[in-house]
Amino acid sequence: MINFNVRGGAGNSTKADPNVRLQDNFYLAVNSQWMKDNPIPQGEPWINSFDEIAKKTRERLMQDFEEFADGQKTIPAVRNFDKAIEFYRIVKDFAKREEDGAAPIKADLAFLEGLTSIDDINQNLSRLLLDGNLPFGFEVMPDFKDAQLNVVTFNRHTLILSDTSYYDGKRTDELLATWQRQTTNLLTMAGIEENKAQQYASDSVKLDRRLAKVYQSAQDNAQIENTYHPMSVAEFTKKSQNLNLAGLLEEMGLEQTKFVIVSEPKCLDSFDDLFNDKHFAELKGWLISQFINYSATYLSRAFRAATLPLRKAMWGINELPVDKQFVYDQTTKLFGDVIGQYYGQKYLGEKAKTIATEMVENMAEVYQERLHNNSWLSSVTKEKAIKKLATLKLKIGYPEHIQKFYDQFKVVPTQAGGTFYSNVRDNQRVKIKANFAEINQPVDHSIWTMSAIDANACYDPQNNDVTLPAIILQKPFYSLDQDRAANYGGFGTVIGHEISHAFDNNGAQFDELGNMKNWWTDKDFAEFNQRVKAEIALFDGVEVGSVKLNGKLCVSENIGDQGGLTVALEANKKDGGDAATLFNSYARIWETNSTTEFLQLLTSIDVHALPQARVNVQVQCQDEFYRAYDVNPTDGMWLEPAKRVQIW
């Protein structure tokens, strides 16, 4: 036999192979049959286990929504849920959107076309900001160094091609040309003369190329310290002589912020070069082009289909999602917290929540033991790490209350003149204003950062909390009737992953109160950084199909995976669970089918490693894996002990 000794196992992990030995490619051995049985759904770039639970939840809630919308059942007394159902009726009315065509956006498009100068932009900065039209925006959020203080954060807008890395690639011209053709088509569909539409699209690309030169890359932004640059209000507002930033802050009620956190100072420093009367046509073209591509989602099926060319080029998507999924997705996108609370109350159940909470607490206890027994941390750093873990807040299932801005939402029915587009626009304005109103107010640490129906989980370093939504408390992640070792391999590794973010390269910079503060000894932090570098090297260049991973981009998530799997194994061992069952369950939660284009996109911008590597590379670093499956040096999954990386 050949000694493969490769990171990530032997063979192409993106292609199903039911005959592969698990000793050669563990991910494929577990998931190949699933990959063959689960093609990528219409209108989607990929499918995975998170989509499986999202689909189960969607089908359950869609049935409820239909019955509520048709009057078959009384709408439950969940706060603002009646608004969500009315909005659902609006999104479901495809016939009305076919009849309306571009009418819902005509006034806003005419407003953008009517802009003639930078002075016009300044006169309308607040409207442009609230509608998300500008190449930048603001958000009120806790200060990194004082988690009890809400301050203004300045962020830049996204690029046409998502990330700066695309603007140096071989496909840049091809992709931007696709965007131009798509944008020209959309604008002519909206009633703009073709020559003007072509010019708007061309000008938008010119500005976007210039923006790409001053934006940070996804790799840079993956390091949280690169996004924290506090400035006084005076210093911030003086950064541009052309845009009235002082007036904008005042009009939005943000001028009293203690300071402005600038996420990308190079972008702000370039404002006057980017935005001036000489290049006004580019800015206008960019505003109009971004607007038409964004708003097409809320118009007729023809407009939505006209956005497929770039999605096909970048994501491999050449079809629209089926109607019922589109209606559900758009409703939950606007009313996620409200619907999540309904779902949690009706479908989670107290028993499942109680048992899941016990499991989380058990995992935290095992984590504490591992920190206590850690061989490379000093007692001083151990004590502070354990203190941080002990103060970790758990958000499991669904929140007791949701954000107040939903009380201000207004859904205008079609018979009263409302449209899908106008309801989204107007309520997004409400949401932004509500966020701005939090300036200098006490930070509400009880608010969840995701909905109970978001198929995900997260750790927030500024709250020092873990959020585990109700939706993931189902198979393959978790089940009351599932083997406990299987639960550890699914939900347990997710728990451990999120806890480990408290001690990844970003989370490690925050203390137990959520403040960016160094709580390490110099020696311990130097050792930690050496281990981080080893984790980077472990994943850097790993091949998954036709792409190679960027170890620096995904290091924080890889540290989370490594810690999560390690602690889940430890907890499972204490419970006398079977390691092979745990590993099998862990592989299952990362089952995936994806278009090649989407894998390329993820590799460029996503801080998570591709699922295939999240399984194979991580299990290769666990000694128990070799014992559980009798993996030897002649097998594809073998990785020399010296190359295996352990941090937590």
Buried (B, 14 or more C-beta within 10 A) or exposed (E): EEEBBBBBBBBBBBEBBEEBBBBBBBBBBBBBEBBEEBEBBEBBBBBBBBBBBBBBBBEEBBEBBBBBBEEEEEBEEBEBBBBBBBBBBBBBBBEBBEEBBBBBBEEBBEBBBEBEEBEEBBEBBEBBBBBBBBBBBBBBBBBBBBBEBBBBBBBBBBBBBBBBBBBEEEEBEEBBEBBBBBBBBBBBBBBBEEEBBBBBBBBBBBBBBBBBEBBBBBBBBBBBEBBBBBBEBEEBBEBBEBBBBBBBBBBBBBBEBBBBBBBBBBBBBBBEBBBBEEBBBBBBBBBBBBBBBBBBBBBBEBBBEBBBBBBBBBBBBBEBBEEBBBBBEBBBEBBBBBBBBBBBBBBBBEEBBEBBBEBBEBBBEBBBBBBEEBEEBEEEBBBBBBEBBEEBEBBBBBBEEBBEBBEEBEBBEBEEEBBBBBBBBBBBBBBBBBBBBBBBEEBEBEBBBBBBBBBBBBBBBBBBBBBBBBBBBBBBBBBEEBBBBBBBBBBBBBBBBBBBBBBBBBBBBBBBBBBBBEBBBEEBBEBBEEBBBBBBBBBBEBBBBEBEBBBBBBBBBBBBBBBBBBBBBBBBBEEEBBBBBBBBBBBBBBBBBBBEBBBBBBBBBBBBBBBBBBBBBBBBBBEBBBEBBEBEEEBBBBBEEEEBBEBB
